[in-house]
Amino acid sequence: MPDPNSAQEATPSVQPPFESWGRYPSYNAHLLPLHWQSDFAAVVPTLRDSALPVGMGRSYGDSCLLKDGNLLVTTGMNRLLSFDPATGLLTAEAGITLAQILDFAVPRGFFLPVTPGTKYVTLGGAIANDIHGKNHHVAGTFGCHVTQFELVRSDGTRRLCSPTENPDWFAATIGGLGITGFIPWATLRLKPIVSRSIDYEGIQFHGVDEFLDLTTQSQNIEYTVSWIDCASTGRNFARGVFMQGDHSPTPSPLTPSPQPKLVFPFEAPGFALNHTTVSLFNTAFFHKQIHQRVVSLQDYEPFFYPLDKVLHWNRMYGKRGLLQFQYVIPWEHAREGTIAILREVANSGLASFLAVLKAFGDVPSPGMMSFPKPGITLALDFPIKPGKSFPLFERLADMTLEFGGRLYPAKDAAMTASQFQAFYPQWQQFARYKDPLLTSSFWERVTGEPLFR
Ligand SMILES: Cc1cc2nc3c(=O)[nH]c(=O)nc-3n(C[C@H](O)[C@H](O)[C@H](O)COP(=O)(O)OP(=O)(O)OC[C@H]3O[C@@H](n4cnc5c(N)ncnc54)[C@H](O)[C@@H]3O)c2cc1C
């Protein structure tokens, strides 16, 4: 077998201070970089405070932060341990990134079973948030494709977890926010591909009903996602572009991806992203697709990871950072809830630069605390504007609750404890699996649970 670790250098590394992607909140923490074959149980006696394993810090809020605690940075634990091309089963240390897995797998004719909108997340981070991708309606969440992992607790206990072995620990740890124990390695089932290309189709739509019609028509297409203009009102309200695609069945060279070269060079001033600039961007983006329907063959990089082209693009939001808001509202109230929330956003004068709308399917999530459920999910981000962003966020979170939905912890820095506990009524059952040493600023915020120290 070729050396599985030969294509692993160029992923951007984590630099102190450790920030989440939203850059809010910002906390001091003690960074403990782990290395190949680091043993969590052996690290524990050296810790005097609580700890949290972290990956690439691509969560937006505070679920990957621990104020004044120990962050066990896993990105040095990034070895591929085995790969079986007959089954697609890949075993790797949990700090490996999806970018590193792709560098290894694509030239060998394999792809990730589920991928988020950035490839710079770790295997451990993908499991702990049970992430979803554009194929949720057919493939379910990332955890659906994890066949096993090891879970190490701070008391030194080790468990092999799979759907059949220690299934309760498996369910608690997938989407378990990093606090049920440390995952040193995991096995993931990759899927075969014969080309880097995606058979792409982009379709303009006007309003939520047209989006829903397109969603119904695209049930057999593997990847679907929509960009939506949430700054416009009136005739342009909820216009967008529905983007769909399948892996191309026509064989073509499976070359590795080039490494990104562009870096967002500076901290943008706080006023750079405002309602006017975002409205201008949205109009340009909507009309960039000149025809109502566009068909093309697209490389998987721009299809899945358009934002990864510019490293550190989060600096565009300035020093104060950004707030993400992502809900899922079940089908019963998905249409009215989505229209009401989009109206609230459009009327707020606080423009969301990136707004992504998608339907979740009914493949059950394996995690006790997994975010996805059948319905519509909308992800928005807002530059933090004092006195404005948080009140809007609070209104939107309350509306989500009224419509029977919930928010995504991986994207959150602002939901209140009572909102979280209403979104995830199973949280107390989940809390029984929490490791006494591990916690996060998110967990503390939404449960009021005191730190270990
Ligand atoms: C541009 C962008 C697009 C995104 N698109 C999507 C999307 O489409 N779908 C989606 O679901 N998410 C999306 N996300 C969110 C992202 O996928 C998740 O937040 C992911 O979990 C981040 O992984 P990470 O390696 O950066 O982990 P971190 O953010 O560092 O940590 C995330 C969680 O994993 C835990 N953890 C990490 N390693 C371990 C370990 N070894 N053992 C136990 N716990 C561990 C941490 O404690 C923490 O709770 C996006 C993020 C960005 C920045």
The ligand as a Gaussian input file, in Angstrom:
#p B3LYP/6-31G(d) Opt

LIG

0 1
 C      -16.863000      27.851000       6.256000
 C      -17.502000      26.836000       7.137000
 C      -18.495000      26.029000       6.616000
 C      -19.108000      25.065000       7.412000
 N      -20.070000      24.283000       6.862000
 C      -20.687000      23.356000       7.609000
 C      -21.661000      22.494000       7.041000
 O      -21.967000      22.580000       5.858000
 N      -22.233000      21.559000       7.847000
 C      -21.882000      21.423000       9.166000
 O      -22.438000      20.550000       9.836000
 N      -20.949000      22.219000       9.728000
 C      -20.353000      23.170000       8.979000
 N      -19.384000      23.967000       9.538000
 C      -19.032000      23.753000      10.964000
 C      -17.915000      22.731000      11.120000
 O      -18.056000      21.672000      10.207000
 C      -17.977000      22.119000      12.522000
 O      -17.979000      23.116000      13.490000
 C      -16.830000      21.125000      12.790000
 O      -17.144000      20.392000      13.936000
 C      -15.498000      21.843000      12.988000
 O      -14.467000      20.878000      13.131000
 P      -13.076000      21.286000      13.802000
 O      -12.073000      20.238000      13.493000
 O      -12.724000      22.671000      13.414000
 O      -13.446000      21.162000      15.322000
 P      -13.492000      22.282000      16.454000
 O      -14.359000      23.401000      15.986000
 O      -12.112000      22.611000      16.899000
 O      -14.235000      21.459000      17.585000
 C      -15.568000      21.060000      17.372000
 C      -15.997000      20.068000      18.446000
 O      -15.289000      18.847000      18.273000
 C      -14.751000      18.410000      19.498000
 N      -13.578000      17.591000      19.198000
 C      -12.583000      17.870000      18.326000
 N      -11.687000      16.861000      18.299000
 C      -12.114000      15.925000      19.180000
 C      -11.604000      14.651000      19.610000
 N      -10.478000      14.135000      19.104000
 N      -12.299000      13.977000      20.538000
 C      -13.469000      14.465000      21.037000
 N      -13.982000      15.657000      20.664000
 C      -13.321000      16.374000      19.748000
 C      -14.475000      19.711000      20.239000
 O      -14.406000      19.520000      21.626000
 C      -15.673000      20.544000      19.846000
 O      -16.774000      20.241000      20.678000
 C      -18.729000      24.920000       8.776000
 C      -17.722000      25.727000       9.302000
 C      -17.115000      26.681000       8.493000
 C      -16.037000      27.554000       9.074000

